[in-house]
Amino acid sequence: MTELIIVALLASFAMLVAWLWQQHTKNAGIVDVVWAFGMMLAGPYYAFSGSAPLGLQCALAALTFIWFLRLGWHLLKRFKGKHEDGRYQTMRKAMSSHESLGFFVFFQLQTGFIWVLSLPFWAVAQNTSPNLVAISSGLLLALIALWGESTADQQLAEFRAQPENKGRSCRQGWWRYSRHPNYFFEWLHWFSYPLLGWGSEYQIQLWLAPLVMFAFLYFFTGIPYTERQALLSRGEDYRHYQQTTSAFFPWWPRNKQA
């Protein structure tokens, strides 16, 4: 389990550097980018330091690297050249004179998130008796999730690029069927790890991965904050969107005219 300690130490150092950077720039949004790229590197490291057969090691490394590279690049593009995200501005104001220490603690908490959320990668890497059908199913599911989230992000970016859409909610493509399709596909991707770990001593525990991620996205770090911000910026348009469109699981919109 030495690799678990190494990942924790490296993640903590990366977040320390990120914190020092935001001390200079006053833009704490870098924490999201570092988190994603930290997960991107943790996956292959766990994969190739584990005891799983080489085929499963390669599958796990490729899945985690590609998934979090796409996410990290998406977050980096959103972060570059923009003002600090509203949630971090709110945190900065709330912490007032203690913002330096407050953000240090917050950044180091992200170390814990990297460590905890990458545990499924480590568990899969210990699978010495993989099931080929389960692995194939897991990779197929991951491809579907990658396509879905990439498509949803692109649809939203194209919508926001049109000046006439300012103050309006995207109802195009996946956003017609879910207010947060990107979160849905992110959650769907976490079912890949129980499938890749099928047959290992951790196969039961691995099913906690999608459960924990659903709790985070639906109740804590995902939907609640995003919905509050959307109501502040889009008002009645977003309230109507809430009334007609599923919050998470894609479904046909309810018949209610704006």
Secondary structure as UniProt FT lines:
FT   HELIX           2..25
FT   TURN            28..29
FT   HELIX           30..49
FT   HELIX           54..79
FT   TURN            80..81
FT   HELIX           86..95
FT   HELIX           96..98
FT   HELIX           99..117
FT   HELIX           119..124
FT   TURN            125..126
FT   HELIX           132..160
FT   HELIX           163..165
FT   TURN            166..167
FT   HELIX           173..176
FT   HELIX           181..189
FT   TURN            190..191
FT   HELIX           192..196
FT   TURN            197..199
FT   TURN            201..204
FT   HELIX           205..207
FT   HELIX           208..215
FT   HELIX           216..220
FT   HELIX           223..244
//
